[in-house]
């Protein structure tokens, strides 16, 4: 290479789009019922359908032993699948600093799990007030939850920003992006999600854009968030949704993503009541057609 020359990234031919890559979340096979769907079975099924990757749901793990983690990692590699994201749960909307510290420590621990698994992104949540005890009841009001007495929304936003800041050094050192989701709770609001991400202002915090987590018009929310997202979860509801059902126009969503310049993985979250294997297959076929 001549002195002063630079590597130029490969580009798609003019007038073409890079092939959209699809992953599937292991959550698609298990919706928090007492009996867990084995992750190794989900990986094998994803490979048989031709997915490009798999998103792992932390709560679905049988254990956290090194042997178990390495088994998943090897299985995915043998099947030609990328492990694209580790989805975890935490709640930074806690007035008590000690409680927030537990959530920070949990996030740091999961960053270490992602490193062991070779996963480049960890899905995080802001959390919620928990003034509506039941998640089922929270879904009935579309995430519109009142603050704890004596506190306001800005308190929760500050707690979330501060907590994420404490996780970022470990994320950067590990090379793991934290992907904050528009999940039910504080970040049900698109503007609140963007406020948090902009305030943190780090390349190691991005957005996991969930197509099904909007209390109002999803397309307006998708247009706002897509330019800032590093990965997207795509909801489908075959057999009717476990908590609710949306009729999402994925051809329209594909257009929104193209306009925004989004090229990340789209990870299927099949949240319907139909048997998982068949519904996952139908979902992938639909998404491929929509994003073709």
N, C-alpha and C positions, 0 to 999 in steps of 0.2 A: 504494500500500500504506500502510495506516495506520501511524502511528508506533508502534513497539513490537511490531508484528506480526511473525510469523516464517513462513518457508516450511515447510510440512509435507510430508514425503516422501509420494509417492503410494503407496497400499497396495492390495493385491489385495482384491477383494470378500470379505467374511467367508465363511469356509468353503471358499475356493478357495486354490490354491497358485500362485505365479508359475510361468510356463512354464520348464521346465528347458532350459538351453542346452547344446548339444553342440559340441565341437571334435574335431578328429582330429589326432593327432601324425603328422608326416611319417615318423616311425619305423615307423608301421604299414605303410608301403610298402617299408621297407628295414631289414633286420636285420643290418647291418654286414657284408654280403657285399662282395666286391671291387668289383663294379660298383654305383655309387650310383643310386638311383631319383631322377630329377630332381624338385626341389622344386616347380618350376612345374607339372609334370604332376600332382603330388599336390594342389596348390591347385585346379587346374581340376577334378579329380575330386571333391574335397570340395564344391566349389560345385555340381556337377551333382547331388549327392545331397541337398543342402539342409542341410549343416552350418552352424552359426553362426560357427565360427571354426576356426583352424588353429594348432597348436603346432609350432614349428620346432625341429628337432634340429640343433644347431650342427655336429656332426660330419658332417652330410649336406650342408653348404654346399659349393658348387663353389669359391668363393673369398670374400673379405671386402671386395671393392671396393665403393665407394659406389654405383657403377652397378648392381652385382648386388643389393645390399641394396635399393636404391630400386625396382628392377624387381619384386622380391617384394612390397614394400610396396604399390606401385601395382596389381599384379595382384590382390592380396587385396581392396583397396578397390573395384576395378572389379567384382569378383564379390560384393560385399556381405559379405565375410568379415572378422572381426576376427582379428588376430594376437594370440593370447592369452598365449603364454608362449614363451620361448626356453630350451630344455633344454640345459644344458651339463654338462661333467664336470670334476671336480677332486678332489683327494685331500689333505685336511688332516691325515690320519693319518700324519705324517712327523716323526720325532724331530728332523731337522735343520731349524733355523729358515730357512735359505736355501731349502730345498725347499718349505717352507710359503709362503714369500714368493713363489715362482714361481706357486703356486696362487692366492694372493691377487691377484697382478697379472693372472693369467688371468681371474679373476672380474671384476675392475674393467674389464678390456678388454671383456668380454662385456656388462657393464652399458652401456658406450658403444654397443655394437652394438644392444642392445635400444632405446636411445634413438633411434638412427638409424632403426630399424624401426618405432618407435611401439608397442613391446611393453611392457606394464605389469608383467610378472613374469619372473623368471629362476629356473629350476629349478636348485638346487644340490644337491650330494651332500656328505656328511661325508667320504667316502673309507673306505679300509680298510687293514689291516696289510700285505696282499699276501704273507702267509706261505704262502698257497695261490696259487701263481703263475697257474694257469689259471682263467679265469672259469667255464669248463665244470665244472671240479672244485669250484669254490666253490658252484655250483648243486647239486652232488651232496650237499653237506653243509648246504644251505639257509642259506648265509651264516655258519655258525658257524666263524669263523676265529680261531685262537689269536693272541695278541699276539706281537710281536717279543720275543726274549729280553731280559730286563732291564727290560721295561716292562709296564704294566698298563693296563686299560681306562680308568681315570680319567685317565691321561696323555693318551690320545687324545681324551677328552672335553674336557679343558682346551685342547688344541691347536685343536680345532674351534671352541670358544667364542671363543677369542682371535682366530682367523683371521676368523670372521664379524664380530666387532666391528670389525676393521680394514676390512671391506668396507661397513659400514653407512653411514658418512658419505656415500660416493659414491652408494649406493642411495637414501638419503633425498633428497639433492640432485637426483637424476635422477627421483625419483618412481617408482622401480622396486622392487617387492617381491621379496625373496629368498625363494623357496619351497623349504624343506628337505624332501627326500623320504625316506620310509621305504624307502630303497634298500639293496641288499645291501652289507653292510659294517658300519660302526659303528652306523648307524641301522636295521639289521635289527631291533633291539630297540625296541619301542614306548616303553618307559620311558626308554631312552637318548635317543631323539628328543625326547621331552617335556622331559627334563632339560636338553638343550641349548637348546631354544626358550625354556623358562622362565628359564634363566640369562641368556640374551641379553636377553630382556625388551624387545623393540622392536616397534612396529607395522610396521617394515620387514622383519621376519623372520616368516614364517608357515610353513605346512606344505603341501606337495604330497602328497596322500594317494593312494598307488598301491594299488589293490585287490588286485593280484597279488603283492605283496612281503611276505608274512607266512609265517614258517616254521611256524606252528601254526594255530590257529583264526583265520581271517581276520575273522570277524564280531566277536569280542571286541576285536581290534585296531582295527577300523573304528569301533566304538562309542567307544573311547578317543580316537581321533584326529579324528574328524569334527567335533566342536565347535571345533577349533582350526585347521581346514584352510581355505585360501583357494581352492583348486582341487583337482580330483581326476583322476587318470588311471585309466581303466577298461580292464582287460586282457580280451581275448578270445583264443581259441585254436583257431580253425577249422582243421581239418586236423591237429590235434595241435600242441602248443607246440614252439617251437624249442629251449627248454631244459627245460620242464616244462609240464604241463597241469593246470589247475584247473577244477573245476566250480563256478563262482560263481553264487549265486542273486541276480540283480540286482533282483528285486522286494523281497527281504529287505534288500538294500543300500539301495535307494531309501527304504525305511521308516526305516532307521537314519539316513540323511542328513536326512530330513524332521524326525525327532525332534530331531536335533542343530541344526536351523536352518541347514543348509548350503544356500546358494543360488548357489555359484560354478559356473564351467564344469566340465563333465565332459569330459575329453579322452580319446578312444579311443586305446588302444595295442593294435592287433591284432598279436598275437605268434604267430600260427599259421603253418603251412606252406602253407596254401591260397593261391592267387593273390590278391594284395592287393586288387585292385579289387572282386572279388565278395565277399570276406570282410569288407571294410570296409563294404560296403553291407548285408550281413546283420547285422553288428554294430550299425550304427546303428538298423536296424529293431528289433532286440532291445532295445536300450537305450531307445528311444522308448516301446516297449510297457511296459517295466518301470517307467519313471519317469512314465508318463502319470498 
